[in-house]
Amino acid sequence: MNDKMNLWQKIVEVRKSIGSLNKDKKGYNFSYVTGDQILNKIKYKMDELGLILQPSTEVGTYERHDYKNTKGASKIDFIVTGQGCYTWINAENPKERETVLFAYYGQQGDDVSQSYGTALTYAERYFLLKYFGIATDGDDPDHRRQTQKETEKPAPKKEVKPTPPKKLDKKVIDILIQQAIETGKYTEDTLRQRCTKSFSCKLEDITEKQYGMIQGAFK
């Protein structure tokens, strides 16, 4: 079947084999598709066609961010940024290659390696989703009906908000904006609008918990 197929024809065959995916994990009250589900979906077809997806990264940079959470405890986050690429290779004709550049961003506590791993996992998931134009269950009719039912439920009473904590560092907010843009679903303006609608505050005034909730929506 694949004797006469070139690299790009093989990539098309992989894309045709995927279909849609279900959001199989939850975090910060958001559902998302895991990278494992995507890879399992395409791995067999890649092996069948003789396709290799080779990742590589350049040496990036990191910043240490010291701050206090809403309870006054000292916290440390490491913010990692850098450039990389994914290269499709036709194993039957290795001269046929397709390289796609990407930027990676990650933020975690504990150590730089954890932030780096988060950045690459995040980049891999969204590279595959966007490259193949994979639909998730958010586009399915059943999902829309379930969402409609949930929005018809009476809204819970709003809780009185405590005194706002110390603002997050501007660099952290800038990273969040960049991550939002990288997903392809947001612009800076739409992210700010979502923040205002969800938390009734400006993006620069969100709490550490709200920051995590927004970041979780990108996964």
C-alpha positions as CSV (number, residue, x, y, z in Angstrom):
1,M,0.0,0.0,0.0
2,N,2.7,2.5,1.0
3,D,5.4,1.5,-1.6
4,K,4.7,4.6,-3.7
5,M,3.5,7.0,-1.0
6,N,5.7,10.0,-0.2
7,L,6.1,11.5,3.2
8,W,3.2,13.9,2.9
9,Q,0.8,11.3,1.6
10,K,1.6,9.2,4.6
11,I,1.0,12.1,7.0
12,V,-2.4,12.5,5.3
13,E,-3.2,8.8,5.9
14,V,-2.3,9.2,9.6
15,R,-4.6,12.2,9.9
16,K,-7.5,10.3,8.2
17,S,-7.1,7.4,10.7
18,I,-7.6,9.6,13.8
19,G,-11.2,10.7,13.9
20,S,-12.2,12.6,17.1
21,L,-10.9,12.2,20.7
22,N,-12.6,12.4,24.0
23,K,-11.3,14.7,26.8
24,D,-10.0,12.0,29.1
25,K,-8.6,13.9,32.0
26,K,-9.7,16.7,34.3
27,G,-7.7,19.4,36.1
28,Y,-8.7,22.7,37.8
29,N,-12.4,22.0,36.8
30,F,-11.4,21.7,33.1
31,S,-11.4,18.6,30.9
32,Y,-8.7,18.1,28.2
33,V,-7.2,15.5,25.9
34,T,-4.0,13.8,27.2
35,G,-0.9,13.4,25.1
36,D,-1.0,9.6,25.7
37,Q,-4.4,9.3,24.0
38,I,-3.2,11.2,21.0
39,L,0.0,9.2,20.6
40,N,-1.8,5.9,21.1
41,K,-4.2,7.0,18.3
42,I,-1.5,7.6,15.8
43,K,1.3,5.2,16.8
44,Y,0.0,2.1,15.0
45,K,-0.6,4.0,11.7
46,M,2.8,5.6,11.9
47,D,4.5,2.2,12.4
48,E,2.5,0.7,9.5
49,L,3.5,3.5,7.1
50,G,7.1,3.9,8.3
51,L,6.8,7.4,9.8
52,I,9.2,8.8,12.4
53,L,8.4,12.0,14.4
54,Q,11.7,13.3,15.8
55,P,11.6,16.1,18.4
56,S,14.6,18.3,19.2
57,T,15.0,21.4,21.3
58,E,17.5,24.2,21.6
59,V,18.9,25.2,25.0
60,G,16.3,27.4,26.6
61,T,16.2,29.8,29.5
62,Y,14.5,29.7,32.9
63,E,13.6,32.2,35.6
64,R,13.0,31.6,39.3
65,H,9.9,33.2,40.6
66,D,9.6,33.7,44.4
67,Y,6.3,34.7,45.8
68,K,3.8,34.1,48.6
69,N,0.5,32.3,48.1
70,T,-2.9,33.4,49.4
71,K,-2.1,31.9,52.8
72,G,1.2,33.7,53.1
73,A,3.4,30.7,52.6
74,S,6.6,31.2,50.5
75,K,6.5,29.5,47.1
76,I,8.9,29.0,44.3
77,D,8.1,28.5,40.6
78,F,10.5,28.0,37.7
79,I,9.4,29.4,34.4
80,V,11.1,27.7,31.4
81,T,11.0,29.0,27.8
82,G,12.7,27.9,24.6
83,Q,12.5,26.9,20.9
84,G,12.4,23.5,19.3
85,C,11.1,21.6,16.3
86,Y,9.3,18.4,15.3
87,T,10.6,16.6,12.2
88,W,8.6,14.1,10.2
89,I,10.8,11.5,8.5
90,N,9.9,9.0,5.9
91,A,11.8,5.9,7.1
92,E,11.6,4.4,3.6
93,N,13.2,7.5,2.1
94,P,14.9,9.4,4.9
95,K,15.7,12.4,2.6
96,E,11.9,13.2,2.7
97,R,11.5,15.4,5.8
98,E,9.0,18.0,7.1
99,T,10.2,20.2,10.0
100,V,7.8,22.3,12.1
101,L,9.1,24.8,14.6
102,F,7.5,25.5,17.9
103,A,8.1,27.4,21.2
104,Y,7.7,25.8,24.6
105,Y,6.7,27.3,27.9
106,G,6.5,25.6,31.3
107,Q,6.0,26.6,34.9
108,Q,6.3,24.3,37.9
109,G,7.6,24.4,41.4
110,D,10.4,22.1,42.9
111,D,13.0,22.2,40.1
112,V,13.8,23.4,36.6
113,S,13.6,19.8,35.2
114,Q,10.0,19.5,36.2
115,S,9.1,22.7,34.4
116,Y,11.0,21.6,31.3
117,G,9.2,18.3,31.3
118,T,5.8,20.1,31.6
119,A,6.7,22.4,28.8
120,L,7.6,19.6,26.4
121,T,4.5,17.6,27.3
122,Y,2.3,20.6,26.8
123,A,4.0,21.4,23.4
124,E,3.8,17.9,22.2
125,R,0.0,17.6,22.9
126,Y,-0.9,20.9,21.2
127,F,1.5,20.3,18.3
128,L,-0.3,17.0,17.4
129,L,-3.8,18.4,18.0
130,K,-3.2,21.5,15.8
131,Y,-1.0,19.8,13.2
132,F,-3.7,17.1,12.5
133,G,-6.7,19.4,13.2
134,I,-8.0,16.8,15.7
135,A,-11.5,17.4,16.9
136,T,-12.2,16.8,20.6
137,D,-15.5,15.9,22.3
138,G,-16.1,19.7,22.8
139,D,-17.2,19.7,19.1
140,D,-19.6,16.7,19.4
141,P,-23.3,17.2,19.5
142,D,-23.7,15.1,22.7
143,H,-21.2,17.3,24.4
144,R,-23.1,20.5,23.3
145,R,-26.3,19.1,24.7
146,Q,-24.7,18.2,28.0
147,T,-23.3,21.7,28.2
148,Q,-26.7,23.2,27.5
149,K,-28.2,21.2,30.3
150,E,-25.6,22.4,32.7
151,T,-26.1,26.0,31.8
152,E,-29.8,25.6,32.4
153,K,-29.2,24.7,36.1
154,P,-29.8,27.5,38.7
155,A,-26.6,29.4,39.2
156,P,-25.1,28.9,42.7
157,K,-25.1,31.8,45.1
158,K,-22.0,34.0,44.8
159,E,-19.7,33.8,47.8
160,V,-18.4,37.0,49.4
161,K,-14.8,37.4,48.1
162,P,-12.0,37.9,50.6
163,T,-9.6,40.8,50.4
164,P,-7.6,40.4,47.2
165,P,-4.1,39.0,47.8
166,K,-0.8,40.5,46.6
167,K,-0.8,40.6,42.8
168,L,1.2,38.0,40.8
169,D,4.4,39.1,39.2
170,K,3.9,40.7,35.7
171,K,6.3,38.1,34.2
172,V,4.0,35.3,35.3
173,I,1.0,37.0,33.7
174,D,3.0,37.5,30.5
175,I,3.8,33.8,30.4
176,L,0.1,33.0,30.9
177,I,-0.9,35.3,28.0
178,Q,1.8,33.6,25.7
179,Q,0.5,30.1,26.6
180,A,-3.0,31.2,25.8
181,I,-2.0,32.5,22.4
182,E,0.0,29.3,21.7
183,T,-3.1,27.1,22.1
184,G,-4.6,28.9,19.0
185,K,-7.9,29.3,20.9
186,Y,-7.2,32.6,22.5
187,T,-5.9,36.1,21.9
188,E,-4.8,38.4,24.7
189,D,-8.1,40.2,24.4
190,T,-10.3,37.1,24.6
191,L,-8.2,35.8,27.5
192,R,-8.8,39.1,29.4
193,Q,-12.5,38.9,28.6
194,R,-12.7,35.4,29.9
195,C,-11.0,36.4,33.1
196,T,-13.4,39.3,33.6
197,K,-16.4,37.0,33.0
198,S,-15.2,34.1,35.2
199,F,-13.6,36.0,38.1
200,S,-14.9,39.6,37.9
201,C,-11.5,41.0,37.9
202,K,-8.7,42.1,35.6
203,L,-6.1,39.5,34.4
204,E,-3.4,41.3,36.4
205,D,-5.5,40.9,39.6
206,I,-6.1,37.2,39.6
207,T,-5.1,35.0,42.5
208,E,-2.7,32.1,42.4
209,K,-5.6,29.6,42.4
210,Q,-7.4,31.5,39.5
211,Y,-4.1,31.4,37.6
212,G,-4.0,27.7,37.9
213,M,-7.6,27.3,36.8
214,I,-6.9,29.4,33.6
215,Q,-3.7,27.5,32.8
216,G,-5.5,24.2,33.2
217,A,-7.9,25.2,30.5
218,F,-5.0,25.2,27.9
219,K,-4.1,21.5,28.5
